[in-house]
């Protein structure tokens, strides 16, 4: 409940969050502070999920994935 109350106050311009509250909000939303401020990314949660999924792939697999992603654009 605290997070929603705090976000409501921020949205209404009543107050600004402390850094601790900001990090708590990011943690609650399961995003990084960078993702919070990234307005160019359409779906940051899916990007984060993809990033986790590719960890541990070989160089060849990563090259293939990059080629596939470029082809989808």
C-alpha positions in Angstrom: 0.0 0.0 0.0 2.9 2.4 0.8 4.2 2.2 -2.8 0.8 3.1 -4.3 0.3 6.0 -1.8 3.7 7.3 -2.6 3.3 7.0 -6.3 -0.1 8.8 -6.0 1.6 11.7 -4.1 4.3 11.9 -6.8 1.9 11.9 -9.7 -0.1 14.7 -8.0 3.0 16.8 -7.3 2.5 16.6 -3.6 6.1 15.4 -2.9 9.1 13.8 -4.5 10.3 10.3 -3.5 13.5 9.9 -1.5 16.2 7.9 -3.3 15.4 5.0 -0.9 11.7 5.2 -1.9 12.6 5.5 -5.6 14.8 2.3 -5.4 12.0 0.6 -3.5 9.5 1.5 -6.3 11.9 0.2 -8.9 12.3 -3.0 -7.0 8.6 -3.4 -6.5 8.0 -2.9 -10.3 10.9 -5.3 -11.0 12.8 -2.8 -13.1 16.1 -1.0 -12.9 16.4 2.8 -12.4 17.7 2.9 -16.0 14.6 1.1 -17.2 12.5 3.5 -15.2 13.8 6.5 -17.1 14.1 4.8 -20.5 11.3 6.3 -22.5 12.5 5.0 -25.8 11.9 1.3 -25.0 8.4 0.1 -25.8 8.4 -2.9 -23.5 11.2 -2.8 -20.9 10.1 -5.9 -19.0 10.2 -8.0 -22.2 13.7 -6.6 -23.0 14.8 -7.6 -19.5 13.4 -11.1 -19.9 15.2 -11.4 -23.2 18.4 -10.3 -21.7 18.2 -12.9 -19.0 17.3 -15.6 -21.5 20.4 -15.0 -23.7 22.9 -15.2 -20.8 25.0 -18.2 -21.3 24.5 -18.5 -25.1 27.6 -19.1 -27.2 29.1 -16.5 -29.5 27.6 -18.2 -32.5 24.2 -18.4 -30.9 24.3 -14.7 -30.0 25.4 -13.8 -33.6 22.4 -15.8 -34.9 20.1 -14.1 -32.4 21.3 -10.7 -33.4 20.8 -11.5 -37.1 17.3 -12.7 -36.4 16.5 -9.6 -34.4 17.8 -7.3 -37.2 15.8 -9.3 -39.7 12.6 -8.8 -37.7 13.0 -5.0 -37.9 
